[in-house]
Amino acid sequence: MTNFNLKSIGVIRTPYIDNAPYQPIDEDKGEFRIVLNTKYTEGLLDLDSFRYIYVIYLIDRLRRRPSMTVSPPWTPGTKVGLFASRSPVRPNPIGISIVRIKKIVNNEIFTSGLDVFDNTPLLDIKPYVKDLDSKNDANYGWLDDLDSNKEHLLLHIKGIPHDY
Ligand SMILES: C[S@@+](CC[C@H](N)C(=O)[O-])C[C@H]1O[C@@H](n2cnc3c(N)ncnc32)[C@H](O)[C@@H]1O
């Protein structure tokens, strides 16, 4: 087993203490802020020319050990491979979220909603680039086999409150 050392380059501030949406909600209420360690501030130059970024972080407060098959919370009874899921409980608990930049002030990036607990350690930020990062023929994988309305299912997956 090879181990690597990663360091946190900042923290993610959100209104969520120990309960967060399953995926980022674009119009989520509250303040979402990425606070980069000041020694990296110069690295933010030109980032505000992009509309979206990838935020990569350590999911640091897990209470369970990973299992190689999972049952997503919004579809109990369905069993899929861990790596065919977005479960946070993984051998390397690394999370990735795509969010919209609202503004950048010094070492802080204010964003649309994030699906992480307050003070989650930040590992990296990358620009989300049109065409490079979107595939026209992307599909829904095993989600297509579920016996439910796709639009309704996506509201569950994204954690968007809705009427049943
Ligand atoms: C399903 S994961 C998805 C993360 C990311 N968007 C992805 O796809 O890699 C999001 C969940 O991780 C959990 N979570 C978020 N931040 C966490 C942290 N710092 N420690 C432990 N669990 C966390 C919350 O339960 C949240 O609903």
The ligand as a Gaussian input file, in Angstrom:
#p B3LYP/6-31G(d) Opt

LIG

0 1
 C      -22.824000      12.597000      -1.168000
 S      -21.435000      13.567000      -0.725000
 C      -21.136000      14.266000      -2.308000
 C      -19.879000      15.089000      -2.282000
 C      -19.445000      15.580000      -3.651000
 N      -20.396000      16.463000      -4.292000
 C      -19.094000      14.432000      -4.549000
 O      -19.913000      14.043000      -5.388000
 O      -17.951000      13.924000      -4.401000
 C      -22.126000      14.886000       0.181000
 C      -22.414000      14.456000       1.606000
 O      -21.183000      14.317000       2.288000
 C      -21.367000      14.551000       3.664000
 N      -20.307000      15.470000       4.099000
 C      -20.056000      16.705000       3.629000
 N      -18.987000      17.253000       4.234000
 C      -18.535000      16.321000       5.105000
 C      -17.440000      16.278000       6.022000
 N      -16.583000      17.288000       6.139000
 N      -17.284000      15.147000       6.759000
 C      -18.145000      14.105000       6.656000
 N      -19.188000      14.088000       5.798000
 C      -19.384000      15.187000       5.030000
 C      -22.756000      15.149000       3.844000
 O      -23.567000      14.152000       4.398000
 C      -23.219000      15.451000       2.412000
 O      -24.591000      15.225000       2.262000

